Amino acid sequence: MLDPKLLRTQLDRVVTELKKRGLDFDREKFSSLEEQRKVLQVKMQELQNERNTKSKEVGQAKASGKNADDLLSKLKDISEALKVAEEKFAQLQRELDDFLAFIPNLPHESVPLGKSEEDNRVERSWGTPRVFSFKPKDHIELGEQFGWMDFETAAKLAGARFVVLKGPLARLQRALIQFMLDIHTEEHGYQEIYVPYIVNSESLFGTAQLPKFKEDQFAVGKSEEGRYLIPTAEVPVTNTVRDSIIEAKDLPLKYAAYSSCFRSEAGSYGKDLRGMIRNHQFEKVELVHIVRPENSYAALEELTKHAETILQRLELPYRVISLCTGDIGFGAAKTYDLEVWLPGQNCYREISSCSNTESFQARRMKARYRDENGKIELVHTLNGSGLAVGRTLIAILENFQDEIGQIHLPKALQPYMKGLEVI
């Protein structure tokens, strides 16, 4: 959530920055709500002062043996008026909070200007896409040829956009998860963390999936319980610091979490209907940083490099993209996407998204730290995929296939497959 003080003191700047994201900020509505808030705040202060004055007068009258009935009656009227004003103020504050909950983060000054993904900027590339002596198959054909990737059975079990993996592919998925976690915890300094796959609405609000993206979530249990399947481990992991004050000496916090992820893909109808690119359930290793504000952009570069390391060890060609102002996510101030080369599709596809949300999530979560001087400030939070497991599996199938459909595993992964070189 944006800092309300920023809106009150630098509204023109906020409006300009949000226009870069393609959002026309309703400054008239905000100004109206803010003016009402100010008027009520002044009124409450006046009533509180009157109540305090009358309370003293009542005390003085009683102490001197005078009749205080008239003063008590006036005090009662003032107290009732104050109660009404406080209720109106609370309602107005809820309206203001609801309004602000739908306003995205401001883009960092280094984010390229643009309206859509067409305006994203390529920062760097790694590896050279393989030149095949035959027409490469896509992951669907490769996965189905031996019955190891089964969409028909998955549809029978759960519906469209699910998959059943069998035999070597199920094992390959498990190997990738272990490989990623080992690299991040043993080499990159992350603490492994295991979190619930069901979270409450407070958690989803904290990381900005609610209320704006409610239709993308899978609700579970009774509606009044407000519980949801996680769309990413970012939600429960980041929320571990919700309503907390962390000592400066304990920062940064760096967590790596494997989880299944569940998304309705409400805004993607007609996209990637075939295969494993965009399923309702998928596996991911998530990286989360909780840091001091002055360190967050160095942390973004570090986090991105850590995700890149996985692709390099797996010998998968990729590129790093800076998302433009019109394409960055709702809560992000800056995002790098990693896109892996998929020969079966003859294009690069996203396999990781690494974002700095600055204090946007922290303000919603009330996640703070205490510095060396005892001052309490909001932390900055970052997250990124390290990596999306299903898309990594797809990339290995397509990049390491031979002419008869066998998959020659990258060397780094072979120990995790009990020495298998080919599947």
N, C-alpha and C positions, 0 to 999 in steps of 0.2 A: 504494500500500500504506500502511496506517496505521502510524504510528510505534509500534514495540514498546514504547518507553518510556512512551508515553501509556497503553497497555494495562496496563502494570505499575503505574503510579502513579495512574491515574484510570479504573480499570475500570468503576466504577459509572456515571460520566459517559458512557463509550463505549457501554455497554449501553443507557442511556436514549436516547442520540442515534440508535443503530441501530434502536431500537424505533419511532422516528418514521418510519423508512423501511420498516417492516413486517418487520424482521428480528429474530428471537430469537437473540441471540448465545449460542453454547454456551460459557458461562463455565466450566462444569465441565471441559470438555475443555481449554480454554485453561489453566486453573489447574493441571490435571494435567500438561500438557506443560511449563508454566513451572516447576513445582516439580521435575520431573525434571531440567530444564535446570540449575536452581540447584544441585541435589545433585551432578550430574556436574561442574559447573564448580568446586565446592569440592573435589571429589575430585581433579580434574586439577591444581588448584593445589597440593594437598597432595603429590601424586605428583611434580610438578615440583620442589617444594622438597626432597623426599627425594632425588630424583635429583641435584640440585645439591649437596646435602650429601655424598652418597656419592661423587660425582665428585671433590670436594675431598679426601675421605678417601683415595680411591685415589691421587690425586696426591701427597698427603703421605706415604703408605706407600711408594710407589715412590721418592720423593725420599730417604727415610731408609733405603732398602734392605730394607724389610720385605716379607713375602709378602702380596700383595694379592688372592690368588685368591678368598678368601671375600667380600671387598668387591666384587670384580668380578662374582661370582655374584649377590650381592644387587642390585647395580646393574643387571644384566641383567634380573632379575625385576621391578624397579621400572619399567624402560624398557618391558618387555612389557606390564605392567599399565597404564602410561600410554598406550601405543598402543591398547590395547583400549578404554580410557575415551574417548580422542579419537575413535575410530571410532564409538562409541555416541553421543557428543556430536554428531558430524557428522550421523549419521542422525536424531537427535532434532531438530536444527536444521532439517533438510530437512522433517520432519513439521510443525514449527512454521511454516516458510515456506509450505508447501503449504496449511496451515490458514488463514494470514493472506491468502494470494493470493485467496481466495474471499470476503473481507470487503470490503464497499463503503466508499466514502469517507463521512465524517461530513458531514451537511448544515450549511451556514452558518446562523447564527442568523436571517438575514433570509429564509430559505426558508419559504414558507407551509406549515403543517401540512396533511396530507391523505393519503388512501389511494390515490387514482387521479387520472387526468386530469380527472375531474369537479371536483376540488378545486383545480385550477390557477387562478391569479389573473391577470386581465387588467390589465396595467400602463398601457397606452395604445393608442390606435388612430390610424391615419393614413389619410386619404382616405375618400371616400364611395362605397360600391358603386353601380355604375351601374344605373339603372332602364331596362330594355329595353322597347321597344314591341312586342317579339315574344318568343317563348319561346327563350332562349339554348340553343345546342347545347353539348354537352360536347366536350372536346378530341378524343375518339375520332372522333366524327362529323365534326368539322371537319377533322381530319387525314386521314381516309380518303376524303373526298369527291372529292379529286383524285388519290388514290393516293400521297400524300406521306408517309403514316404507315402502314407495312405490318407488321402483326403476323403475318399468315399466312406470309409469306416468312421472317420472323425465327424462327417456330416450326419451319419446315422446316430452317433453318440450325442452330438451337441449342436449340429447345424453348420452353416457355412462359416468359413474363415477360422477353421481349426484344423489341426493336423495330428495324425498318429505317426510317430517315428518308431521304427523297429530295427533290431539287429545292429549293424555297424553305425547307422545314423543316430540311433538312441545313445550308443556308446560314444560317438563323436561329440554329441551335444554335451554329455557329462564330462568328457575330457576337456572340452573348451572352457567350461565353467571352472574346473579345477585349475587349468593352466592360467586363466586370467586372474583368479584369486591369488594364486601363488606368486605371480609376478608383482601384483600390486601390494601384497602384504610383505613379501620377503625382500623386494627390491625398491619399492616406491614409498614405503613407510606408512601404509594404511593399516588401521586396525580393522580386522574383519568383524562384522556385526550381522546378527540375524534378527529380523524384525517380523512383526505380524503382517499377514497378507490382507487383513481387514482393519480398516481405520475408521475413526469417527469423523463427523463433519468438521469439527474444530481443526483436525489435522489437515484436511483438504483445503480448508479456508486458509490455514497458515502458509501453505505453499502455493496458494492462489489458483487451485483447480476449482474451488467453489468461491462464489456462486456462479461465476461466468460460464464455466464449462461443465455444468451439472449433467447435461445430456450425454457427455462423453464417459460418465462414470457408470459402473455396475453397482446398483444399490443391492444390499442384502439384508435379510431379516425384516422386521416390522418397520414400516415407514417412519414411525415416530422415534425409532432408535437412531436414525441418521447414521447408518454404518455402510461402508462401501469397500469393494475390492480395490486394492491399490493399483493405480495406473502405472506406477513406477516405485521402486524402493526409495527414491528421493523423498517421497511423502513421509513415511514413518521415520526414516533416518534423520532427516532435517528436523522433524518435530521432536526429536529426543531433547532438543535444547529449548523447546517452547516453555514460556513462563519460567525461565531460568536466568540466573546471573552467574556467568563463568568468570573465574579468576584469570587475569591476563596471563599468568604464568602457565596456564593450562592450554593456551591457544598456540598454534592452530590445532583444531580437531580434524582428523582425516579418516574417513570411514569408507570401507569397501563392503558392499552387500550384494549377495546373489539373491534374486527372487524371481518368481513368476510375476508377470504383469498382465493386467486385464483392462482392455479399452474397448468401448463400444464402436469406436471409429465412426461416430455419428456424422462427421463432416467429410467423410471420404467415400461416399457412395459412388460406385462406378470405377474407383481407383484400385488397381492391383487386386482384382477379384480372384485371380489364379495364383496358386503357390503360397509361399510362406512370407512374402514381403510385408503384408499388412494383416496379421491375424488378430483375433480377439484376445488370445492368450499367447504369450511369448516369454522367453527367458532373457534376463539381462543381468550383467554385473554393473552396479551403479557405484560411482565415486562421488563423495560429498565432502566439501571443505567448509569448516566454520572458522573464520579468521577475523583479525582486526581490520578495520576499514582500509588503512593505509597499505595493507598487504594483499588486497583482494585481486588486483590486476596481475600481480606477479603469480598469485595462486592460479589464476585462470590459464596463464601460459604453462605453468607446471602441470596442471590437470590435463590440459590438451596434449602435452608431450607424453604423459603417461598413457593416455588412450592410443596415441600414435605408436608407442612402443609395441603394443600388442599386435598391431597390423604389420609392423616391420618384422617382428619375430616370426610371424606367420607368412612372411614374404608376399603380402597382398598389396598390390599397387593402390594408392589412394591419393586424395588431394584434400587440402584444408581450405574451407570456405568461410569468409566473414559474411554473416548474414546482414543484409541491408536493413534500414529502418522500417521498411514495409514488410519484412519477413521474420523479424525476431519475435520470439514468443512473448506472451503477455507479461510475464514477470521478469523477463531478462533485460539487463542494461546492455549486455554484449554477448554474442554467441558465435562460437566457431562450430561449424559442422564438419565432420570427417566423412568423406564420401569414398567408398571402395569401388574398384572397377569390377563390373560384372560382365564378362564376355558373352554370356547367354542373352543379355539384354543390350549389349554393345553400348553401355553407358555407365556413368558413375551413379551410385545410390547411397543415400545417407546410412551410416552405420553407427554414428555417435554424434551427439549434440552436447557441447560443453558451454555452460553459461555462468555468468556472474550476475546475480540478482541484486548485488549491493545490499542495501538495507531493506529492500522491498518486502521480502519474506519475513525478515527479522521483526519489522514493525508490526506485521500482522500476528506474528507468534509471540511478541514481547520477549524476544531472545536477545540478551544483553551480556556485556562483560564489564568487569570492574578493572580500571587501569591502575597503574602503580601509585597514582595519587588519590585513589579512592573514587574517582569519577566514573559514573555508570553511563555507558554508551551502547548503542545497538551494534551487534556483530554484522558482518557481511557473510552471506551464504553463497556457495557455488555448487554446481552439480554437473555431472556428465556421465555418459555411458562408457564403460570401459571393458567390454563393448556389449552391443546387442548380440546375444548369442545366436539366435536364429539366422540373422543376416550374415554373421560370420561364417556359420555353417554353409549357407548358400554360396558365399564368396569362395570358400575352399572347394566346394563341389565344382563350381564353374571354372575356376582358375587352374585347378590341378587335374582336370580330366584328361584322359587319353582318347584315342580314336574309337576304342571299343567300350568306352563308358566307365572304365576303372578310374578311381581317384587316388593319385599318388600324394600321400600326406606330407605336409611340410615337416622338415626335420625337427623343429622345436616341439611339435605335437606328438611325434612318434613315441617318446617315453610314456606319455599319457594314454597311449593306445596299446600298451604292453609290447612295444617294439614293432607293431604293424607298420609297414611302409605303404601298402596298397590295400584299398578296400573295394 
